[in-house]
Amino acid sequence: MIDMAENRFKFSRMLDTMKISQPLWKELSTTEAAIKFCQDVGFPCLVRPSYVLSGAAMNVAHTARDLENYLTQAVAVSKEHPVVISKFILEAKVC
């Protein structure tokens, strides 16, 4: 169950099966690719390392500078697992 929640591909597939919408997201391995993704979807973006307890090193980046800083923290917390970046939706509500 932990793997189902922490592996973004598995979690995304589960949401798709349940017809639950989700923000755009991507697993990224370089700062340049992360910046491009965030510029393409628009800031703010949620930066989150996988397989960490209590959201350690999870942050919302509002600028490319924020993103670079948070990526450094996320990689330091979880070197073995990818960093996932998602479009952060302000004032999201469940309908």
C-alpha positions in Angstrom: 0.0 0.0 0.0 2.9 2.4 0.7 4.3 1.6 -2.7 0.9 2.3 -4.3 0.7 5.7 -2.6 4.4 6.7 -3.1 5.0 5.5 -6.7 3.5 8.3 -8.7 2.9 6.2 -11.8 0.9 3.6 -9.8 -1.0 6.3 -7.8 -1.8 8.1 -11.0 -3.1 4.9 -12.7 -5.3 4.3 -9.7 -6.8 7.8 -9.9 -7.4 7.4 -13.6 -9.2 4.1 -13.0 -11.4 5.8 -10.4 -11.9 8.7 -12.8 -10.4 11.2 -10.3 -8.8 14.2 -12.0 -5.2 15.1 -11.0 -2.9 18.0 -11.7 -0.2 17.6 -14.4 2.9 16.0 -12.9 6.2 14.5 -14.0 9.2 12.7 -12.5 12.3 14.7 -13.3 16.0 14.0 -13.0 17.6 17.3 -14.0 17.1 20.9 -12.8 16.8 22.1 -16.4 14.0 19.7 -17.2 12.3 20.6 -13.9 12.4 24.3 -14.7 11.1 23.7 -18.2 8.2 21.6 -16.9 7.3 24.3 -14.3 7.5 27.0 -16.9 5.3 25.0 -19.3 2.5 24.2 -16.7 3.1 27.5 -14.8 4.2 28.2 -11.3 3.4 27.4 -8.5 4.5 23.7 -8.5 4.7 21.2 -5.8 8.1 19.6 -5.4 8.1 16.2 -3.6 10.6 13.4 -3.0 9.1 9.9 -3.0 9.1 7.4 -0.1 9.7 9.9 2.7 7.6 10.2 5.9 5.4 13.1 6.7 6.1 15.1 3.5 9.7 15.8 4.4 11.2 18.3 1.9 7.9 18.8 0.2 7.6 22.4 -0.9 5.6 24.7 -3.2 7.9 26.5 -5.6 6.7 29.9 -6.9 9.8 30.8 -8.9 12.6 29.0 -10.7 14.9 30.1 -7.8 12.5 28.4 -5.3 12.5 25.3 -7.5 16.3 25.0 -7.6 16.5 25.4 -3.8 13.7 22.8 -3.1 15.1 20.3 -5.6 18.4 20.4 -3.7 16.6 19.6 -0.5 14.4 16.9 -2.1 17.4 15.1 -3.6 19.2 15.2 -0.3 16.3 13.6 1.5 15.7 10.8 -1.0 18.6 10.0 -3.2 17.3 6.5 -4.3 13.8 7.7 -5.5 12.7 10.2 -8.0 11.5 13.7 -7.3 8.0 14.4 -8.5 6.8 17.8 -9.6 3.1 18.6 -9.9 1.2 21.7 -10.9 0.0 23.2 -7.6 -3.6 24.3 -7.8 -4.4 27.2 -5.6 -7.7 27.2 -3.9 -8.6 23.7 -5.2 -11.9 22.3 -3.9 -13.4 18.9 -4.0 -16.7 18.8 -5.9 
